[in-house]
Amino acid sequence: MEDKVYFDLEKVPLRSEREERRNKRKKRFLVFLLCLLFFLCGTIGGYVLFRVIHPTYDADTKDVIGEIEYAMDHYWLYADDYDDLISELEDKALYGMTDFEDDPYTSYMSKEELNEFSDSINMDYVGIGVEYSYYDSIAVVKKVFKNSPAEKAGVMAGDIIKEIDGESIEGFTSDDIRERVLGTEGTEVVITFLRGGELIDIPIIRGPVNNTVYAYQEDDYVVMELNSFGADTGSECMRYLDEYTDLDKIIIDLRNDSGGYQSSVKELCGLFIGNNEVYLRQKGLDGVEIADKTSAKKTYDNFKKIILLVNENTASAAEVFTICLKECLEDVTVVGVTTYGKGVIQTTRLLNNGGALKMTSYYWYSPNGTSIHGTGIVPDVEVWMPEIYYQLYYALEEDETYEQDCVADAVRLAQQSLDYLNYPVARTDGYFDQSLADCLRDYKIGKGLNADAVLDAQTFELIISDVSREIATNPDKDLQMIKAKELLHENQY
């Protein structure tokens, strides 16, 4: 069907009518111009003002981040819950930009996280000086640092943290515990621990903690624990090693040392292999290989026999140190289990917002050109710790119990734990048999508890505490260290 077209038959206006219509059109045009001017002034002024308040916003419709920031800052229901929503949004965007599944080491760090990262490497902070594991509401002290406020106050490995300044840690995250324990030097924190079935309050005066290294003499050799490669680790090592220049054997414990600064491992390698020696090779995006050399003030060449203790958590700088000494010195033996296998180096770039970009920048190789990335360092002598050493504990519900003839993972953990504590359990597969019932009765009698054969939450927690203390403090249970000492004295008469 054709569209209909209508023509209006309008009369021709008189001169006066034409002028009146022309004047009306002029007025309408002037009004339009004024409206347009006010609109542009308002838009431009608002944009400039918003840019001053929110410098990240860009009115360009292609700037999706700017659009999201503007929309959420103006219309999000919960916007007023944040003191600085724009900074929060920017951080979230930056976290996302640096999150890659194939590179777990590259990440954005906020200003606060950067400070925590540095403190964790340097182990330099004001607190109490303990290392603890926290899994499923169980916070167990794994290690008490030497000469720390915690050691002076009487804290022991195996103690379970229950309250901090009278507040239960139930529902806390690991960060919540850390925030409440750290504080100002000279201030007091009262921590309630579960130890041997009793709750004890221990007041601890916070103080500086710096424990990347600890060394001591045992018989005719040195044992040196390297916990991290921090900024001052080289100087700390020298203070200890200066005391043992008359000894020629050393065990260096790198277990659970997850690395640190390249400048630190550069110095520590130099303490043993000499100054200006190649300890590491690295290759970046351009494919150019650079041989990095040691930089050390002195060399401790009195150590003719070296045992390096490693485990699955020995990583990064600790792996550089391990393979460097293995390749560059004659009598070096690596004992333990295969290391983590981190063969890449990160660089940290400070950002204008106070945060930092921690970015994978290089592959690293041993002095002889070996890469351990993804494979780790296989020990010369493989020694595993007892099975319980590798288990994760968890808390039982308050009313959760297990009795004879049931099967459960908690039963398996109790069996392995009691076996480690030298109770004569017959099996460790999770089936609650008669031998476990007998061992539980004996264990409870020793703790002053009701002597029944029930595995309940309280008993389970006590077993966890005892096992953790035994692992941390009983050298007769440290199979890897025992083997290291045996090897240290092989071929000696």
N, C-alpha and C positions, 0 to 999 in steps of 0.2 A: 504494500500500500504506500502510495507516495505521501511524503510529508507535505502538510499544508503550509503555505506561506501567506501571511497576511501583511498587507500594506495599509498603513494608516494614512488617511487623506487629511493632512494637517494644513490649516490655513497659514498663509504667510503673515508673520507678525508685523505690526507697525514699527516704526523707528524707535519710539519710546519703549515699546515692549522688548525690542531687541537689546537696547542699552540696559534695561532693567535685568534681563536674563544674563547679559554679559557681566554685569556687576555682581550678580549672585554667584556666577561661576568663579569670579575672581576671589570673592570672599571665601567660598568653599575651598579654593585652592590654597589661599593663605592659611586657613585653619588647618588644612592637611599638612602644609609645610611646618607649621608650628608644632603640631602633634608629632610629626616625624622627628623634628629636632629634639623635642623633649624625650621621645622614646630612645633616640640614639644616645643622648646625654645620660639618661638613666642606665641604659645597658652598659655603656662604656665605663661609667663611674662605678657601677656595681661590680663589674668585672675586675676593675683595678683595685677596688677595696677588698674584694674577695681574694685576689692574688696576694695582697699584703697580709691578710689574715691566714690564708691557706696557700702558700706559695707553690704547692704541688699541683693545684688545680689548673687545668687548661681547658678553655671553652671549646676548643676544637672537638667536633663530634667524633673524630677518630680516636681521641684519647679516652679509651674506655676506662682506664684507671681513674682519670680525673672525673669522668661522669659518675662512676660508682662512689667516689669520695664525696662528691657534691650531694648526690641523692641520699646517701646514708647519713651524712652530717646534717641534712635538713629535714629528712622525712622518716628516718629509721626510728621505730618506736623506742629503742633502748639507747639512743644516742647520748642522752643525758647521764647515762650510767658510767660514762668514761670521761676522765679529766681531759684527755687529749685523744679524741677518736681518730683524727687524721693520722697521728703517729702510729696508733694501733693498726690501722688499715695498711699503712706503708710497711710496717714490720711483717704483717701477714703476707703481703705481696712479695716482699723480698725473700721470706722463707720459701714461698712457692717457686720463685725464680731459680733457686739454688738446690732444689730437691730433685735428684736424679737417682733412679734405682740402680744404675750401673756405676755410680760413684757415691758411696755412702759417706765419703770424707769431705766433700765440698758442701759448705753450708754458710748461711748468713747468721751472724751473731749480733744480738743487740748489745748496747753498751754494758748492761748488767751481765749478760752472758759472757762477754769478752773478759770482764774482770774475773768472773768465776772460772773461766777456762784457764786464765793465767795462774790463778791461785791453785787450781787443781794440778797443774804441771809443776809449779814451784813448791807445792805443798807448803805454802807460806801464807799463814792466815792467823787470826786471833780466835782461838777456840779452846778445845780440851785435849785434842790429840788422840783420837781413836779412829780406827777403820771398822765399819760395820756393814753387814749385809742386811738388806730390808726386802723381804719378799712375803707378800700376802699377810701383812700385819705382824710379822715377826721381825724385830730389829735386834740382831745379835751382834755383839762386839766381837769382831774377828781378830783385831790386833790393837794393842795399846802401844803407842810410840814411846821410845826411850826418852826419859827425862821430860816427859810431857806433863801438863797439869793433871791429866787423868791418871797417869802412873803415880804421881806424887799423892793423889787423893785416894788411891787404892782401888781404882777400877781394874777389873780383870777380864781377859778374853773369856768369852762364854757368857758374860753377863747379858741379860736381855733387858732392853730399855722398855719401861712400862709407862713412866710419866716424866714430864719435864716441867719443873717449877709447879708441880701439883696438878698439871693438866695431862690427862690420859692421851697417849698417842694413837688411840684407836681412830681409824679413819684418816690419819695423817698420810701424806706422801713423803717420800724420802727428802724432798726439798723442804717440806714443812719442818721435819726434824732438824735438818741442817740450819735453817733460818733461826730456830729457837736455841740451838746450841752455840752457834757463833755469836760474837758480841764484842763489846768494848773490853780492852785489856784491863784487868783488875776487878772486873765485875764478877758476881757469883751466879752460878746456875746450879740448881739442885735437881739431880736426876735420880729417879727411883728405878732401881734395877731389881730384876728377879735373879736370885742366886741361891742355888741349893734348896729351892722350895720356899725361900723367905724373901720378902720385899725389903730392900734396904735403901735408905736415902743417903746419897753421897753428895755433899756440897763441893763444888769444884770452882776454883778461881780461874777464870779465863786468862789465857796468856798466849804469847807468840808460839806458833808451831811451825817448825821447819825441819822436816824429816825425809829428805830425799835419799839420805845415806845413813847407814849405821854399820859400824865395824867393831870387831872384838877379836882378841886372841884366844885360841883354844889349843892347848898343847903346843905343838911346834908349827902351827899354821894360823892364817888369818881367815876369818869369815866376814865377808862384806856384803851387806844387803843393799841393793840399788832399787829403790822404790819408784824413782822417776828421774828423768833427765831434765832437771830444772836449770834456771839461769845460774844458780850458785853451786850446782852439784860438783863441778870440778874442784872448786875451792874446798868444799866439804870433804871430798875424797882425799885431797892432799893433806888436810889436817889429820885425818886418820892414818894414812899411809906413811906419813913422816914418823909415826911412832913404831913402825914395823919394818924398818929398813934392814934389820938383821935377820929377817925370816925370808925363806925362799919358796914357800908354798901358800897358795890362797884359793879359797872357794868364793866365787862371786855369784851371789844369789839374785837372779833376774826374773824369778817367778812372779807373775802378776804385774810386771813392769810394762806398762802399755806405751812407753815412749816419752817424748818430750821435744826439746829444741834441738835442731841440727847443730847449732853452735856448741851445745853442751856435749853431744856425742863426739863432736870433732875434738874437743879438749880431752875427754875421757879416753878416747882411743890413743891420743898422744901420750897420755900418762903411762901407757903400757907398750906401745909399739915405737914410740919415739916421735920427735918433732919433725914436721915437714915431710911426712910420709903419706902416701895415698891410702885413705881409709874408706873412700866411697867414690863411686862414679855416678853421674846423673845425666839424664837425657830428657829434654823438654819437647815442646811442640815442633820446634825447628829441626829436631833430629840431631842436633850437635851434642856430642858427649863432652862433658867437663869432668876432669879428675880433681876432686877436692882433697886437700891435704890437711893433716893434723896441725893443731896449734896448741902447744902445751909448754908450760914454763919449766917443767922438768919431767924426767922419765924414771919410773921405778922398775929398773931392769933387774932388781934383786929377785923378783919372782920367776923362778925357773919352771915351776909346775903350777898350772892353772886349771881349775875345774869350774866350768860355767853351768849353773843350774838353770834350766828353762822349763816352761810349761806352755799349755795352749793359750795362755794369756800374755805371754812374752811377745811384744809387738813393736813395730816401727823402729824407733831409735835403739831400743834394746836389742832388736834383731841386727841392726847395723853394727852395734858393738860386738855382738856374739860372733858373727861371721868374719868381722875384721880381725879379731884376736885369733880366731881359728885359722885363718889363712896366713896371717903375718907372723905368728909366733910358732915355735917348735912344739912345745909340750902343752897343748891345750886340749882338754876333753870336754865335750858337751854332754850333759847328763839330764835326763828327764823325758819329756814327750815333745812331739813336733810343735814348733812355735806357730803363731797366728798367721803369718804370711802377708804382711803389709809392705809391699815393695814400692810404694809411691810416697812422694813428699808434697806437703801442703805449704803454700805461702799465705800469709795473713796480710791483707790490705786494709788499712784503716779507712773508714768512710767519713763523710762530712757530718753524718748524724751521730757520730760517736761510736757507732757499731763497727763491724769488720766483716770482710768477706774472706772466709777460710777456703782456699781453692786448691785443688790438686793441680800441681804444676810440672812435676817431674816424675819419671821412673828413676829408681836408684838401683845400683848394681854394686856387688862386692868389689874389693880391690882387684880380684881376678876376673871380674866381669860376669859374675853369677847373679841371676835374678831369683828372688825367693817369693815374688808376688803370686799369691794364690796357692802356694805350696808350702811355705814355711821352711824352717831349718830342721832337718831330721837329726836327732841327737846321735852321737857316737854310741852311747849306751842308753837304751830305752828303759825307763823305770816309771811305772804308773803308781800313783798313790792308791790307797784302799778305796773301794768303790764308793763308800759313803762320802768321800771327799768331793765327789762330783754331783752330789744330789742337791736339789733345791727343797728347802723345808717350807712348810706352810702351817698356818694355824688351824686347829680343829675348832668347830663350833662348840659353844659352851656345853651343849647337851649331847654332843657327838661322842659315841662310845663304840668300842669293838670288843667282842668276846670270842671265845674259842669256837673254831670251825667256820668262822667267817673269812672272806677274802677281800682285801682292800689295799690300796696303795699306801695308806697310812700304816698299815700293819707291816708292809714290806720295809718302809723306812724305819720303823721301830725295831724290826729284826736286824737290819743292817747296822743300826746304831748300837744296839746292845751287843752285837757281835764285836763291833769295834771297841766297845768298852769292856771286852773280855768276859761277857756273860755267855754261857754255853748254849746258845740257840742252835737248833738242829737244821733250820732251813731259813732262807731269806727271799722267798718267792711271793710273799704276801698272804700265804695261807696260815691262819692262826692255829697253831698246833699246841700240843701239851707242853713242849719245851719252852715256847714263848710264854705260856701261862705261868710256868714255874719261874722263869727269869723275871717276869713282871712282878711277881710276889716278892722275890728277893730284892729287886730294885726298890720297890715301894717301902719295904721294911727298912732298908738303908736310908731312905729319905724321911722316915717317920710318918708315912702315909698309911691309909687303910690298906691292909695287906690282902687285897683281892687280885684277881687275874683279869682286870678290865683295863683296856687302854682308853683313857679319857683325855680330855684337853689339857688338864693340869700335868698329868704324867708325861704326855707327849712333849709338852713345852720344856719340862725339866730334862728330858732325854736330849732334846736339841741343845740345850745349854751345856750339858756335860760333854757332848760330842764336840761342840765348837771349842770349848776350853781345851779339850784333849788334843785336838788338831793343832791348836795355836801354841800350846805350851809344852807338850810332851815330845822331846826329841826322839824317843824310842819308837814313835809312831810315824816319823817323817822318813819314809822309805827312800825318797830321792836324796835327802841329805846324808842318810846312812851310807848309801852307795857312793856318794861323792867322797866321803871320808875314807871309805875302803880303797877307792881308786887312788886317792892322794898318797897313800902309803904302800901302794903296790911296788914290788921289786926293791923294797927297803929291808935291810937286814940289821 
